[in-house]
């Protein structure tokens, strides 16, 4: 893994923001209602999102360790995982543009775990302080999401718990600007990101990048 990989994960997070605001925009907007009256919402929104990103990082760390074990026991494991991550990036692009909904089936894998932990989030609302928004965001970070699951394959490629965590943290930071803006009431941004042309443009960029990754893997230009 390299700084380039972390930058790529961050950019994918930015690109995937249009999915995030569609899936989590309602949650982010509801955060303002949970903020005590008269207090600025920004500290609560930031704390919530830091909790969400922390859950991504933990998932990335676990996946990175699993990748390390799998690569040691599978012939050509690194190449296989690199190709898998590129294919998942293509699937992500198709999903964002709603050209193919295959990742929706992937989201069902996490439903059982999510239904068990979701009720815990109610213990933290309404918020008493910005700090109480952190565990709320941490729990909601486990919301089944095809975008997160597909990005976890990048953590798998890393073959290292620390790099896996850093990869998913970079991805989460990429989703941060749009979600914070929508939480603060930037409805125009939500409209822009949800426009079919915006989705198609981002999807095409992701697919082209995935094809480049496949070419780089198959030609050995890593």
N, C-alpha and C positions, 0 to 999 in steps of 0.2 A: 504494500500500500504506500501511497505517496500523498503529498499535499494536493496534487492534482486530483486524486480520488476524492479527497474531502471537499474540494471546490466543486467537483462534479456532483457530489451528493447534495451540497448546498443549492446548486442550480436546479437540480431535480426537485428539491423541496419548493423552490420558488415557482417552478413550472407547475408543480402539483397543487399549488395554492388554490387554483380554480376548483379543484375537487374538494379541497379542505373547506373552503367557504361554503360550498354547496352542502357538504355533509355535516360540518361542525359550525357553520355560520349561525344557525339558530341557537346552538349552545352558547357560542361566544356572545351573541347579543343578549341572551338571558343572564349573563354574568352581571350586567349592569343592574339588573333588578335585585341581585343578591348582595349588592354593595350597600353598606349602611348609609342612610340618608345624610346628605351634606358632605360626604367624603368623595374625593376625586377617584374615578374608577380605574385609572391607569395602573396604579400599584397592584391592584387586585388582578387585573387582566394579565399583567406581566408575570405575577406569581403563579397564576393558573397555568399559563403557557410554559413556564419553567418546569412545573410539575409534569406537564404533558411530555415535554422533551426529555425529562429524566426517565420516564417510563420507556421511551424509545431507546435511550442509551442502554438501559438495563437489558432490554430485549436484544439489542445489538451485541452486547457483551456475551450473552448466553449463546446467541447464534454464531458469533465469532469462534467461541470455544468448540461448539459442535462442528464448525467447519474445519477447525484444526484437527480434530479427531477423525473426521471423515476423509480429509485429504491424506492422512497418514495410512489409511486402510483401503483407499480406492485408487486404482491405477489411473494416471492422468487426471487426478481429482481436481487440480487447479484449473485445467482447461475446461473440464466439464462444468465447474461452478461458474467460470467466467462466461461461458456460452449460456448457461442458465440465467445468469443475471441480465444478459443482453436480451434474451428472449422475453424475460419478465418486463424489461423496459419497453419493449415493443407492445406487449400486452397492456402495459400501463397507458401508453399513448392511445391505443385503440379504445381503451376504457374511458379515458378522459374525454375523447371526442364522441363517445357513445356509438362507435362503429362496431364494437364487439363488447359484450358484457361478461366475458369469461371470468374476470376478476371478482365479480359479484358472488360467484360460487366459492371462491377462495375465502371470502369474508365469512362464510358460514362456519368455517373451521373454528373460529374463535368465539362463536356465539355462546357455547356452554360455559366457558370461563367468564365471559363478559356478564352473563346473567347472574352469576354467583357474586361478582364483586360490585356490580352496579349499585345495589342497595346501600352499600357502605358510603357512597358519595353523599347521600342525604344527610349524613351526620354533620357535614361541614357547612351546610347552608341553612339560613343566611350567614354570610361571612361575618366574623367578629373582628378580623384584622386581615391585612394582606397575606400574612403567613398562613392563615386558615384556607386560603384559596389554593395553596400549593398542593396539599393532599387531594383536594377536589380535582385539580388538573391531572395529578398523577394517576388517579383512578380512571378518569376519562381518556387518558392516553392509551388505555387498553381496549378502547372501542374498536370492534372489528373493522378493519380498513384494508382494502386491497392494495391501496397505494403504499401503506406502511409495510405490508407483507411482501410486496414485490421489491421494495427497497432493502428489506432484510436479506435478500439474496446477495447484496453487495457486502453486507457484514459477513455473510457466509464465505464469500471469496477472500476476505481479509485473513481468515484462518487464525485470528488472534482476538482475544476478548477485549483488550484495550482499543485496538483499531476498530473492532466492530462497534464498540460503544461510541467512539469518536465519529465514525461514519454516520450512525443514526442521529447523533447529536447535531452534526452538520446539516443533515436532512431536516431535522426539526427546526433548526434556526432558519432554514430557508422558508419554512411555512409561516414563520413568525410575523413578518411585516403585514401580510394580507389579513391574517386573523386578528391582529391587534387593531388594524385600521377598521375592519368591519365591526369589531367589538365596540369601537369608539363612535360608531354611527356613520361610517363612510359608505352609505348605500350605493353611491355611484360606482364604487369599486366593485361591489358585489355584482351590480348590473353588467359592468364591463367584463369581469372574469367569467360570468355565466353566459356571455354571448356566444352563439355557436361558432362564429368566426374566430374568436379568441381561443376556444377549445380546439378547433381544427388546426390553428397555427401552432399552438403548443404541442399538440399531438404529433404533428409532422416533424417538429424539431427533435422530439424525443425519439421517434422512430429512426430518423436519420442518424442520430448519435448512436443508437443501438446497433445499427448496421455497421457504423465505423468501429464499434467495439468488437463486433463479430469478426470483421476483417482483421483488426489488430491481433485478436487472439489466434486466428487461424494462420496468420503469417508470422506469428512469433514476435511482432513488434510491440513488446510490452515495456 
